Amino acid sequence: MCSASKKLMMELIPLSAITLVPAITLAMAYLAWTAVTRRRHSQCYLLDYVCYKPSDDRKVTTDMAFAIAERNKHLGLPEIRYLLRLVSRAGLGEQTYVPSSVLACRENFRIHQDGLDEMDAFFNDAITGLFAKTGFGPRYVDALIVNVNFLCPEPDLASRIVHNYGMREDVMAYNVAGMGCSATLVSLDIAQNVMWARAPRPVLALVVSTEALSTGWYGGRDKSMMLGLCLFRCGGAAALLTNNPAISGRAKMKLRHIVRTNVAANDDAYSAILQREDADNLVGFSISKTLPKAAVRAFATNLKRLVPRILPVRELARLAADLLHQKLSRSERIKIDLNLKAGVDHFCLHSGGVAVIEAVKKNFGLNEVDVEPSRMTLHRWGNTSASSVWYVLSYMEAKRRLKKGDRVLMVTFGSGFKCNSCMWDVMGDLADKGAWEECIDEYPVENTVNASLDKYGWINDAEDDSTLF
């Protein structure tokens, strides 16, 4: 290379460096700003929610439940006796709701239109009420996630909502089915993933959770499939979430973590809740006696991933030291003394049934106050499937227990077997009574055993099945 070329190159190098430094600095600043902005828009806030309260003419009393069982041609006296004994111990009160088709004596016909009418009644109450309560109309919704297990029409229910409310053509609609009572947190996970994918653009997500009992009613005599009749009742909830920090001040809670667990690889867990045909070719859901054990196992598996995220460092250190001590002492059976209350202020447990609530309470060191919201929700509303946790949360709010800075652990159980959990941070003192407004002062009740069945003394001759409750 000639001397002139070398001289020219030496002159260009400083010039290039001077030009590149500001460009690199600007690029790094942009990337940092993008990362911060994206992080701010990756948060998920619960703006508000509405729990569905069906009309009073759909309440089912014990006498009405007896009349429904008595008119079923598939049931003889032994089956009716057994069914009413289950009802007496299921933990449900006298104010739960059933589909209008059941009150019209059509429960065994599975009429498709009855299912659609049941859904429309819920949509018109909960979703319309949520839009009115928050001030956001249907055209603001960017993502719609609907979870219903017993009804899968064509077009799907998400499209039915889009059509009924005239939502935008670019709304991202998801229809979740077959996920059981744990579907609400599956829907929340979908909503959060949509927000992450679209960040830093703001997203408004509508999550709809309900169940169509009129198309899932079982009228047979298989004892493992009768339990659903005693537990499941009508209900539903609609929730509005966003990642927009500009309106986060209006939010009730912020979502911190979601952990999903599926232990379906285990045979007992997989068959704990199973849709099948009985000996008379009637379709229903069988509930196994292994259900409480499956729930505890799934929750324990879920906690392995959840605990490091929610417990403070000092509690994690104590657990590690205790575990190390047991291993060094060569204990035959290692026992983990887990204190969930070190990182959780309130437990929002799915009100799936008395046995599941008791199993979780016993195995994870909870007390009666911790499970009271779930037990009272079961008594007032029954098991409303995926929407149950929203009624439990509403109970806490109606009782003015949720204060700014509190941490709420929401836990759901569902067929599969699945346990999904999430942690919420309360962003302000909450006091909305919602669907509990007319009855919250009556709760908690001391005894959830159905005393109204005392008049049917002969039911005590039924086969005992205490393992289910």
C-alpha positions in Angstrom: 0.0 0.0 0.0 1.4 3.4 -1.0 2.1 6.1 1.6 -0.7 8.3 0.2 -3.3 5.5 0.7 -2.1 4.9 4.3 -2.3 8.6 5.1 -5.9 8.7 3.7 -6.9 5.7 5.7 -5.5 7.2 8.9 -7.5 10.4 8.3 -10.8 8.4 7.7 -10.6 6.2 10.8 -11.1 9.1 13.3 -13.8 10.5 11.1 -15.6 7.1 11.0 -15.3 6.7 14.8 -16.7 10.2 15.4 -19.6 9.4 13.1 -20.3 5.9 14.6 -20.2 6.9 18.3 -23.3 9.1 18.3 -25.1 6.5 16.1 -24.3 3.6 18.5 -25.2 5.8 21.5 -28.5 6.7 19.9 -29.3 3.1 19.0 -28.5 1.9 22.6 -30.7 4.7 24.0 -33.5 3.6 21.7 -33.2 0.0 22.7 -33.2 0.9 26.4 -36.3 3.1 25.9 -38.0 0.3 24.0 -37.2 -2.2 26.7 -38.5 0.0 29.5 -41.6 0.9 27.5 -42.2 -2.7 26.6 -41.8 -3.7 30.3 -44.3 -1.0 31.4 -46.8 -2.3 28.9 -46.2 -5.9 29.8 -48.0 -5.5 33.1 -51.6 -6.9 33.4 -54.1 -4.9 35.4 -57.6 -6.0 36.4 -59.8 -3.0 35.8 -63.0 -4.5 37.1 -65.2 -7.6 37.0 -68.9 -8.5 37.4 -70.3 -11.7 38.8 -73.6 -12.9 37.3 -76.7 -13.0 39.5 -79.5 -14.9 37.8 -83.1 -13.9 38.3 -84.8 -15.0 41.5 -87.2 -17.2 39.7 -84.3 -19.6 38.9 -83.5 -20.3 42.6 -83.8 -24.0 43.5 -84.9 -25.0 47.0 -84.5 -28.5 48.5 -88.2 -29.2 47.8 -87.7 -28.3 44.2 -84.6 -30.5 44.0 -86.6 -33.4 45.4 -89.4 -32.8 42.8 -86.8 -32.7 39.9 -85.3 -36.0 41.1 -88.8 -37.6 41.6 -89.9 -36.9 38.1 -86.8 -38.5 36.6 -87.9 -41.8 35.1 -84.4 -43.2 35.3 -84.3 -43.0 39.1 -85.8 -45.4 41.5 -86.3 -44.9 45.2 -82.8 -46.1 46.1 -81.2 -43.6 43.6 -83.4 -40.7 44.8 -82.5 -41.5 48.4 -78.8 -41.6 47.5 -79.0 -38.4 45.5 -80.7 -36.4 48.3 -78.2 -37.6 50.8 -75.5 -36.2 48.6 -77.4 -32.9 48.4 -77.7 -32.7 52.1 -73.9 -32.9 52.5 -72.7 -30.9 49.5 -72.5 -27.6 51.3 -75.0 -25.8 49.2 -77.7 -23.6 50.6 -81.3 -22.8 49.5 -80.5 -19.9 47.1 -78.5 -21.4 44.3 -79.6 -21.2 40.6 -80.5 -23.7 37.9 -81.2 -23.2 34.2 -84.7 -22.1 33.2 -85.0 -25.3 31.2 -84.8 -27.4 34.4 -87.6 -25.4 36.0 -89.6 -26.0 32.8 -89.1 -29.7 33.1 -86.8 -30.0 30.0 -83.6 -31.0 31.9 -83.3 -34.4 30.2 -83.8 -33.2 26.6 -80.6 -31.3 26.1 -82.2 -28.8 23.7 -79.5 -26.7 21.9 -81.5 -23.5 22.1 -81.8 -23.8 25.8 -78.1 -23.6 26.0 -77.9 -20.6 23.8 -80.7 -18.9 25.8 -78.8 -19.6 29.0 -75.7 -18.0 27.6 -77.5 -14.9 26.3 -79.1 -14.3 29.7 -75.6 -14.3 31.2 -74.1 -12.1 28.5 -76.9 -9.5 28.8 -76.4 -9.3 32.5 -72.6 -9.6 33.2 -71.0 -8.3 30.1 -73.4 -5.5 29.6 -73.0 -4.6 33.3 -69.2 -4.6 33.0 -69.2 -2.2 30.1 -71.6 0.1 31.9 -69.6 -0.1 35.2 -66.2 0.6 33.6 -67.2 3.0 30.8 -65.5 1.0 28.1 -67.7 0.0 25.3 -67.5 -3.1 23.1 -65.5 -1.3 20.4 -62.7 -0.7 22.9 -62.1 -4.5 23.3 -58.9 -5.7 21.6 -59.0 -9.3 22.8 -61.9 -11.5 23.8 -61.4 -14.8 25.6 -64.4 -17.0 26.4 -64.3 -20.3 28.4 -67.4 -22.6 28.5 -67.1 -26.4 28.8 -70.5 -27.9 28.1 -71.5 -25.9 25.0 -69.5 -25.6 21.8 -71.9 -24.2 19.1 -71.1 -23.2 15.6 -70.4 -20.3 15.3 -68.5 -20.3 18.6 -69.6 -18.3 21.7 -66.8 -15.8 21.2 -68.2 -15.0 17.7 -71.7 -14.8 19.3 -70.5 -12.1 21.7 -68.7 -10.2 18.9 -71.9 -10.3 16.8 -74.3 -9.3 19.7 -72.1 -6.4 20.7 -70.9 -5.2 17.4 -67.2 -5.5 18.2 -64.4 -4.4 15.9 -63.4 -6.6 12.9 -59.8 -6.9 14.2 -60.8 -8.1 17.7 -58.7 -11.2 18.7 -61.3 -13.8 19.8 -60.5 -17.0 21.6 -62.9 -19.8 22.5 -61.7 -22.1 25.3 -63.5 -25.4 25.9 -62.9 -28.6 27.7 -60.5 -27.1 30.3 -62.8 -27.6 33.3 -63.2 -25.5 36.4 -59.6 -24.2 36.0 -60.3 -22.4 32.7 -60.4 -18.9 34.1 -56.7 -18.8 34.7 -56.1 -20.4 31.3 -58.0 -17.4 29.9 -56.0 -15.0 32.0 -52.8 -16.5 30.7 -54.0 -16.1 27.1 -54.9 -12.5 27.8 -51.4 -11.8 29.4 -49.6 -13.5 26.5 -51.6 -11.3 24.0 -50.5 -8.2 26.0 -46.8 -9.3 25.9 -47.0 -10.0 22.2 -48.5 -6.6 21.4 -46.5 -4.5 23.8 -45.9 -1.6 23.9 -49.3 -1.1 22.2 -52.1 -0.9 24.8 -54.5 -3.9 24.9 -58.0 -4.1 26.5 -59.0 -7.8 27.1 -62.4 -9.1 28.0 -62.4 -12.5 29.8 -65.7 -14.3 30.0 -66.2 -17.4 32.3 -69.4 -19.3 32.6 -71.0 -22.7 32.1 -74.0 -24.0 30.2 -75.7 -26.5 32.6 -78.8 -27.0 30.4 -76.7 -28.9 27.9 -74.6 -30.7 30.5 -77.3 -31.9 32.8 -77.1 -35.6 33.7 -80.3 -37.5 34.4 -79.0 -41.0 34.9 -78.4 -43.3 37.9 -74.7 -43.8 37.9 -73.7 -42.7 41.4 -70.3 -41.3 40.4 -72.1 -39.1 37.9 -74.8 -37.9 40.2 -72.4 -35.8 42.3 -72.3 -33.1 39.6 -76.0 -32.5 40.0 -75.4 -31.8 43.7 -72.6 -29.3 43.1 -72.9 -27.4 39.8 -75.1 -24.4 39.6 -75.6 -21.5 37.3 -73.2 -18.5 37.5 -70.6 -16.7 35.5 -68.3 -13.7 35.5 -66.9 -11.1 33.1 -63.6 -9.3 33.7 -61.8 -6.5 31.9 -58.0 -6.3 31.9 -55.4 -4.1 30.3 -51.7 -3.5 30.0 -52.1 0.3 29.6 -50.2 2.1 32.4 -52.1 5.3 31.6 -55.3 3.8 33.1 -53.6 1.6 35.7 -54.7 4.0 38.4 -58.3 2.8 37.8 -57.4 -0.9 38.3 -58.3 -3.0 41.3 -55.4 -5.4 41.1 -52.2 -6.1 39.2 -51.3 -9.6 38.1 -47.9 -10.7 39.3 -47.5 -14.4 38.4 -49.4 -17.2 36.7 -48.3 -20.8 37.1 -50.1 -23.6 35.3 -49.8 -27.3 36.2 -51.2 -30.4 34.4 -50.7 -33.8 36.0 -52.7 -35.8 33.4 -49.8 -38.2 33.0 -51.0 -39.8 36.2 -53.9 -42.3 35.6 -55.8 -41.5 38.8 -55.5 -37.7 38.2 -56.6 -38.1 34.6 -59.7 -40.0 35.5 -60.7 -37.9 38.6 -63.2 -36.1 36.5 -64.2 -37.8 33.2 -67.0 -37.2 30.7 -68.4 -40.6 29.6 -71.5 -42.6 28.9 -73.2 -44.6 31.6 -74.8 -48.1 31.3 -77.9 -46.5 29.8 -75.9 -44.5 27.2 -76.5 -41.2 29.0 -73.6 -38.8 28.9 -72.4 -37.2 32.1 -69.3 -36.4 34.2 -68.1 -39.0 36.6 -66.3 -37.7 39.7 -64.0 -40.2 41.3 -63.2 -40.6 45.0 -59.6 -39.8 44.1 -60.5 -36.2 43.3 -59.4 -34.6 46.6 -56.1 -36.5 46.4 -55.6 -35.4 42.8 -56.3 -31.8 43.8 -53.7 -31.9 46.6 -51.1 -33.6 44.3 -51.6 -31.0 41.5 -51.5 -28.1 44.0 -48.3 -29.4 45.5 -46.7 -29.7 42.0 -47.9 -26.2 41.2 -46.4 -24.8 44.4 -42.9 -26.1 43.5 -42.8 -23.4 40.8 -44.9 -20.9 42.5 -43.3 -20.8 46.0 -39.9 -19.3 44.8 -41.8 -16.5 43.2 -44.1 -15.5 46.1 -42.3 -16.2 49.4 -39.8 -13.8 50.9 -36.1 -14.6 51.0 -36.1 -15.3 54.7 -38.9 -17.9 54.4 -37.1 -19.6 51.4 -33.9 -19.6 53.5 -35.7 -21.2 56.4 -37.2 -23.9 54.1 -33.7 -24.6 52.6 -32.1 -24.9 56.0 -34.9 -27.2 57.3 -34.6 -29.4 54.2 -30.8 -29.6 54.5 -31.1 -30.5 58.2 -33.5 -33.4 57.5 -31.3 -34.8 54.7 -28.2 -34.6 57.0 -30.1 -36.4 59.8 -31.1 -39.0 57.2 -34.8 -38.8 58.0 -36.7 -41.6 56.5 -39.5 -39.2 55.5 -38.8 -35.6 54.6 -41.5 -33.2 55.7 -41.6 -29.7 54.3 -43.1 -27.2 56.7 -44.4 -24.7 54.2 -45.8 -21.4 55.5 -47.7 -19.9 52.6 -49.0 -17.1 54.7 -45.4 -15.6 54.7 -46.1 -14.4 51.2 -49.9 -14.5 50.9 -52.5 -12.4 52.6 -55.7 -13.9 51.2 -56.5 -17.3 49.6 -59.0 -17.3 46.7 -59.6 -21.0 46.3 -62.0 -22.6 43.8 -65.2 -23.6 45.5 -65.2 -27.0 43.9 -66.7 -29.0 46.8 -66.4 -29.5 50.5 -63.9 -32.4 50.2 -61.5 -30.4 47.9 -61.6 -27.3 50.3 -61.0 -29.5 53.3 -58.1 -31.3 51.6 -56.3 -28.1 50.7 -56.9 -26.6 54.1 -55.5 -29.7 55.9 -52.5 -30.3 53.7 -51.3 -26.7 53.3 -51.7 -25.4 56.8 -54.7 -23.1 56.2 -57.3 -22.2 58.9 -61.0 -21.7 58.7 -60.7 -18.0 58.0 -58.5 -18.7 55.0 -61.1 -21.0 53.4 -64.2 -19.2 54.6 -64.7 -17.2 51.3 -64.6 -20.5 49.3 -66.9 -22.3 51.7 -69.4 -19.4 51.7 -69.3 -19.1 48.0 -70.1 -22.8 47.7 -73.0 -22.4 50.1 -74.5 -19.3 48.3 -73.8 -20.0 44.7 -72.7 -23.6 44.4 -69.9 -24.7 42.1 -70.2 -22.4 39.1 -67.3 -24.0 37.4 -64.5 -21.7 36.1 -66.2 -18.5 37.4 -66.3 -19.7 41.0 -63.0 -17.9 41.9 -64.5 -14.5 40.9 -67.4 -15.0 43.4 -64.8 -15.9 46.1 -62.9 -12.7 45.2 -66.1 -10.7 45.3 -66.9 -12.1 48.8 -63.5 -10.9 50.1 -64.2 -7.5 48.5 -67.7 -7.3 49.9 -66.4 -8.0 53.4 -63.8 -5.2 53.0 -60.9 -7.5 53.5 -58.9 -6.4 50.5 -56.6 -3.5 51.3 -54.0 -1.7 49.3 -50.8 -3.8 49.1 -52.4 -7.1 50.0 -51.4 -10.2 48.1 -54.2 -12.5 46.9 -53.4 -16.1 45.8 -56.0 -17.4 43.3 -56.1 -21.2 42.9 -58.3 -23.2 40.5 -58.7 -26.9 40.0 -60.1 -28.6 36.9 -60.4 -31.9 35.0 -57.2 -33.2 33.5 -56.2 -32.9 36.4 -55.1 -29.3 36.4 -54.1 -26.8 39.1 -53.6 -23.2 38.0 -52.6 -20.4 40.3 -51.9 -16.7 40.1 -50.8 -13.9 42.5 -52.6 -10.6 42.5 -51.4 -7.3 44.1 -54.3 -5.2 45.4 -53.9 -1.6 44.2 -56.4 0.1 46.6 -58.9 -0.6 49.4 -61.7 -2.5 47.8 -65.3 -2.4 49.0 -67.6 -3.2 46.1 -70.3 -5.8 47.2 -71.2 -6.8 43.6 -73.4 -9.9 43.4 -73.2 -10.3 47.2 -74.9 -7.0 48.0 -78.3 -8.4 49.1 -76.9 -11.2 51.2 -73.4 -10.4 52.4 -74.5 -9.4 55.9 -75.9 -13.0 56.4 -72.5 -14.5 55.9 -70.5 -16.3 57.2 -73.0 -18.9 58.2 -71.9 -21.3 61.0 -73.3 -24.5 59.5 -73.4 -25.3 55.8 -75.2 -28.7 56.2 -78.6 -28.5 54.5 -81.0 -28.6 57.4 -84.0 -28.4 55.1 -83.5 -32.1 54.3 -84.5 -33.1 57.8 -88.0 -33.5 56.6 -86.8 -36.3 54.4 -85.7 -38.5 57.3 -85.7 -41.7 55.1 -82.7 -40.4 53.2 -80.4 -41.4 56.1 -80.9 -45.0 55.0 -78.8 -44.2 51.9 -75.4 -45.7 51.3 -72.7 -43.6 53.0 -70.3 -41.9 50.7 -68.4 -39.6 53.1 -65.2 -39.8 51.0 -66.8 -37.4 48.5 -67.6 -34.7 51.0 
